[in-house]
Amino acid sequence: MPTRRLSLPCQNVPAPAQGLLKSVALASLLTAGQAAALIVPMEGWAPLNGDANRWTDAGGACLLQEERHTQSFPAFDTFEKASSFAAQMQKTLAARGKTQSVKNVAVQAVDREGAWGVLASYTFVKAGVTYRVSQLYLSDSGKLRTVTGSAEAAKASPCVSGMLEFVRYMAD
């Protein structure tokens, strides 16, 4: 099954994902094709700068990113396993918030067609701007794949609700 990939431009996206993944790996939470573009089923969303791997809403207030990583990531076959990992991840991200600008962390197990993933939501401050981030962690043939949605927390854009719903319920 091909993996869908979507990347966001670094200047518009909070960058906690790399650091968070390193933190998760360092905490020993992780165990041991060609990418196709992510299809965003929301009206008004389009590839950023014509790149089918970068998506934004019409106003540029919301961004979506999908990435494949080389890190191992377990495939969770039960709610209990995914919830256990989510609890460990919650502790790691909360601890990271003490030294970095990650706050309001919530992590939970989510069902994806018989498999389980982990959804992390948090706020992140970069260059004085607070972003609301929703990040889905999935196993893709034993490797980590993330789907991330972000938007400035202070802006009440109508795209936020649909973006968060997409990451929470539809991205797989």
Disulfide bonds with the S-S distance in Angstrom:
Cys62-Cys159 1.96
